[in-house]
């Protein structure tokens, strides 16, 4: 292992290629309304991000939660609660506001998990797990202690050495959301003279087991995510996109010291730095870097994928360039500049620092 490889960890290319689309927010113009769907295989709650044909990276992805062990009465109750979902309020006043008419806590949390899926905090959890996978060398299986993960996310311990129950509860809900939300997406596949499609269904991770330090303590993984405020003390998960020790060569190397800390008191959705870092890593798998370092991306797509969707262009620009400066300070970017484009659509040229972020072709 070279010195530079020892200072980095790989994240699978296929995962990075779908990550920005899979985590699209409710305000994204490509995002469809959540729907309830039943077929012979069961019941599903799902949201679809439609494709944008003007760029190959803007693929269609459906995120869905299989609703297991659901009786027909519970399905009817879910359909009734679904009518109380106010998506306009979700986009205009916040997701909590849009869900406040739904009384059932389980259903409310189910919608919350789907609507906020793969927010920057959950992406930070995914990066932590891939870094652990590289250190542990046990393939896709990763063991971790909850308190170590919470510490890596930058949270402060309480006087007794633990973490606030609100943070602990949130972590279990995040892990269960990453476990039970499936991503469905298609890739073009050439079959002789025809173009076919290969449809992939994967979760980001699957929770294989968990540990409780003090027994007897009644802990149910899904019940905790749906109803209570609890967290297991340790988990073993399997990373579903992981290619294993042989690896296909399709990955991006991230610096080991990638900043996963959550800003105190701020909403995860305003973590533009993580969004931009992941989006650039994604584009490095869709596009070839020019001269090995330069990446040119349409400003329109950057803003859409960063959630800078408001009509205040001055504010959007301010946030964007402030975020670029943050990535420059952390060494991911060596530079960035705006290039005039056709039809008044500007492009941004990024100069990527290969020591901190490098695509393996």
Secondary structure, DSSP 8 states (H G I E B T S, - for coil): --HHHHTEEEEEHHHHHHHHHHT--TT-TTB---EEEEETTEEEEEEEE---TT-TTS--EEEEEEETT--HHHHHHHHHHHTT--HHHHHHH-HHHHHTT---HHHHHHHHHHHTTT-HHHHHHHHHHHHHHHHH-STTEEEEEHHHHHHHTT----TTSS--HHHHHHHHHHHHHHHHEEEEEEEEEEETTEEEEEEEEEESEEEEEEE-SSSS----HHHHHHT-----SEEEEEETT---TT--S-EEEEETT------TTS-GGG-HHHHHHHHHHHHHHHS--BTTTEEEEEHHHHHHHTT--SS-HHHHHHHHHHHHHHHHHTTSEEEEEEE--GGG--EEEEEE-TTTEEEE-
